Amino acid sequence: MSDKTTYTEDDIKYFYWDRAYSSFLKYLEYKADSLFKLGNVQDSFYYYELISEFYPADWKGWWGIIRCFSGDFKTFDFIDSEVYVEKMKKTATDGEGKVEVEKVASLFDSQWAEIQENRKKRAEEDAKRSADNFYNMKFRRKNGVLTEYNGSDSVVIIPKDVSVIDDATFRDNGHIERVVIHSGVVKIGKDAFAGCSSLKNITIPLSVTEIGESAFYGCTALERITFNGNIETIEENMFSGCENLKNVTIKEGVKHIKKAFVSCKSLTSIVIPKSVEDLADFCFSSCENLTSVAMLNENISIGRRAFLSCPIENKEELTEKFGSEIFR
């Protein structure tokens, strides 16, 4: 999304946080810092990322993302990780921020040569795999549409001539752990990765504007997903049954969320951005560990039983605003 929305506290009229915290930002900072201190790096990363998304001018989010990897940047696999460091440096204006930022930036700089070397090696390995004739024979495609994959690789690089991943292309493939989708892909079809029980990591580029129903249904090993703003609708059952999905980042631009996250048993919190207009019936039903929900659109429409069997801590406030039907 080219125009990033920057939030202020006045914008967030119906975010329901613990009233011990004076603002949405303070709530996110508390959650991120406390989880990091407990050693829960993955979940703390999620909250630091939310800070960077909703408050891009605040140093704490960028610093937190970097800090989650500051023990060893050689495994810092974000694209252009140095951009995060530069944003961290530019936004640190107060005394506390500058001191903390300097510590992390110094460590990053000391490992920069190794970061570049490892990045180069990964790129060479991906390029070699992509250019290999035998590897390419595993993909069946026509006119830019990938219709079938016959391999058993743990890492799959989508060929550069593919613009559409067709319905059920990788369905029930139990070997794939990581998928690299290049920026020329615009559509991921229905059931495309459904039942890929080993899939842990997938990056969806900004070029993708449509993802079909049940695209990742039953991907039981998948832990994290980020929706960029070019996707307007999160379709039916897209992540239902992804029982290890812990972190979902829904960015500004998404407008509709259908019954997409049923039985995501590891999901503990979700922030619904201001652009989202409606949540469908049963949207997050049976997410048995979902305790924290933030709605940033005061006029959002929420369907019946959207949070059925969810132990949400701010249930009373959500019931007062949206009615008890969202829980039963």
N, C-alpha and C positions, 0 to 999 in steps of 0.2 A: 504494500500500500504506500503510495508516494506521500500523501499528506497525513503524517502521524498526528493523532489527536493527543493533545496535552491536557491533562485533567487538573482542575483545582477542586478544593473541597466544596465550593458552591455548586459545582456540577453534579456532585454525588449526593443527591437528596435522599435517596432511598437505599443506600448501602447500609446493611444491618451488621454492625460490628459489636463486639463486647463494649459496653459503655465505659469500661475502664480506660479505653483508648480514645483520645480526643479527635482522631481523624482516621481516614482510610489509610493514609501514608504511614502513620504511627502504628496502626494495626499490622500492616504488611511488614514493617521493619521489625516489630516485635516477633512476629511469626518466623521470619527469616533468620534473625540472629539467634533466637532461642533454639531452633532446630539445628542450626550449625553447631552451637555449643554442645548439643547432645550427640553430635557426630552424624546426624541424619543429613548428609550432604545433598542427596538427590532432592529431598523435599525442600530444603532451604534454598537450593538453586531455583526451584519453581517460584518461590516468593520473591527472590531477588530479581528474577526475570520479569515478574509482574510490576515491580517498582520501575524497572527500566522502560517497560511498555507504557505505563500510565503516567510516569513522572520522568521523562527522558532528560530533564535538566537537573535531576538530583543525582549526586555522585554515588549515593549508597547502592543503587541498583547495579550499576556497572562494576563497582568495587566488589559487590557481593558475588556476582557471576564469576569474576576473575578469582576471587578468594576461594571459591569452591574447588578450583583447580590449582591453587598456588603451591601445593606440595610438589607437583611435578608437571610443569607445563608441556612436557614432551608428549603427553597424552591429551593435550588441549585441542580437540578435534573440531572446534567450530571453524567454519569458513572465515578466513580473514580475522583470526583472533586478535591480531594487533589493533584492529579497529576498536574493539572493546576497551583496550588499554588506553587508547587515545581519548575516547569519550570519558573514561574514568578520570584522566588527568585534567581535562578541560572543565569538568563539572565540579571538581573539588575546590571550593573557594574558602571554606572556613578552616580554622586551625586543626580541629580534630580530623577533618577529612583529608587535609593535605598530608598529615603525618601518616595516616593509614595508607593512603594512596602511594606515597613514596616507597613504603615498605614493599608493597606488592609489585609496583612498577619496576623496582630495582631487581627483584627476583625474576620477573619476566624477562627483563633485558639480559640478565646473566645467562638465561637459557635460550635466547633467541636463535643462536646459531644452530642448536640442536633441534629446535622447533622447525626451522627451515629445512634442515636435512631430512627429518622424518616426514615432513609434508611432501618433499620432493620424491621420496621413496614411495609413499602411498600413491602419489599421482602417477608415477612410472608404472607401478604395479597395476593400477586401474587401467591405464592406457594400453599396457601390454595385453591385458585380459580382453579389453574391448576390441583390439586389432587382431586378435588371434582368430584365424579362420575356423578352427575346430570349435572354439568357444561360440563364434557367431552362428554356427550351424545349429546350435541349440535353440535359437530364436526363429520362429516362423512369423513373418510379417509381410504385409502387402500394402502399398500406397501409404506408408507411414503408420499403419495400424498393426500393433503387435497382438497376435491372436493366440500364440502358444509358446510355451517354454518347456523344453525337454531335458533340461539339465538337473544336476544335483549339487550345484555349487552352494557354498554357504554365503558367498558374497555375489550379488548379481548387479552388473552394470547395464542399465538399459541402453541399447544401441542408439547412436546419435541420430539415425534416420527415423526414429520412432517419435510420433507426435501424440499417439493415442494408445493407451494400454487397454485392450479390449476386455469385455466381460469375461470373468472366470479364467483369465490368462494364467494365473499362478495358484489357482484354488487348490487347497489341500496339499501343497508342497511342504513337506516337513523338514526340508534341508536348509531353506533360506533363513539366514540370520540378519543380513543387512542388504538393503536395496538402495542403489544410487540412481536417482532420477534426474536427468539433465534438464536444463531450463527451456528446452524445446517442447517438452511434454505439456499438453494443454488439458488432457482428460484422462481420468482413471475410471474404468468401467465398473459396472455392477459385479459384485463378488470377486473382484480382481485378485485380491489377496486373502479371501475368506479361508479360514482353516489352516493358514500357514502357522503351525504351532510353534515354530522355532524363531519366528520373526521378532527381533528385539529392537531394531533400529531402522527407521525410514525417514527420509527428509523429503518433504513435499515442497517443490520450488514455487515461487510466485507466479510462474507461468501457468500453473494448473488452475483452471477456473471451474472445473466440474469434477466431482467424485460421486460415483453411483452408489446406490443402496447396497448395504452389507459389504462394502469394499474390504473392510478389515474384520468382518464378523468372526468371532472365535479365534482371534490371534492371541492365544493365551499367554505368550511370552512377552508381548508388546508392553512396554512400560511407560513410554512417553510419546506425545504427539503435539505438534504445534500447527494450528490452522492459520494460514496467512489470510489477509483481507480480501484476496481476489475470489475466495469461495463464499458465495452468498448463503448457501443452504447446506447444513450438515444433515445428510439424508438418513432415511429409515435404517435402523440397525447397523449403522456404519461401524460402530465399535461395541455393539452388544456382545456380551460374553468374553470380553477382553479382561479376564479376571486379575491380571497383574498390572493393568493400566493405572498408574499412580498420579501422573501429572498431565493435565490437558490445558493448553494455553489457547484460548479462543480470542483472536485479535479483532480489532475494529474492522468492520466491513461485513462480517457474518450477520445475516438478517434473520434466518430461520433455523431452528434446531428441532428436528423431528425426533421420533422415538429412537435415539441414536446410541444411548449409553446404558441400556438395560443390563443389570447384573455385572457392572464394572466394580467388583468387590473390593478392590484396593484403592479406589478413588476416595480421597478424604476431603478435598475442597475444590471448589470451582468458582471462578469469577466470570459472570456473564456481562460482556461489555455493553456499552450504551447503544450500539448499532442493532443489537438483537431485538426484534419485534415480538417474537413469540416462541414459546416452548410447547411442544406437542404433548398430548396425552402420553403418560408413562415414560416420558423423556429420560429421566434418571431413576426410574423405579428399580428397586432391589439393589441399589448401591449401598450395601449394608454398613459401610464405614464412612459414608459421606456425612460429615458433621458441619461443614462450613460452606455456605452459599452466599454469594454477593451478587445482587442485581443492580446494575448501574443505570437502567432505564426505568423511570418511574411509571411509564405507561405500558410496560411489557405485558403481554397476554400469556398466562400460564394454564396449560390444559389440566384436565382431571388426572389425579394420581401421578402427576409428573414426578413427585418425590415419595412415592409409595415405599414404605419400609426403609426409609432413610432416617438415621438418628440425628437429624439436624439440630444444632444447639439453639439457633435463633428461630425455632419453629413458631413460637407465639407471635413474634413480630411479622413473620411471613404470612401466617394465618390471618392476622388482622388486616393486612394489606391485600392479600390475594385470595383469601377464603380457605376454609378447611378442605375443600374438594381437591386441592393440590396434593394432599397427603393421604386421601382415602377414597 
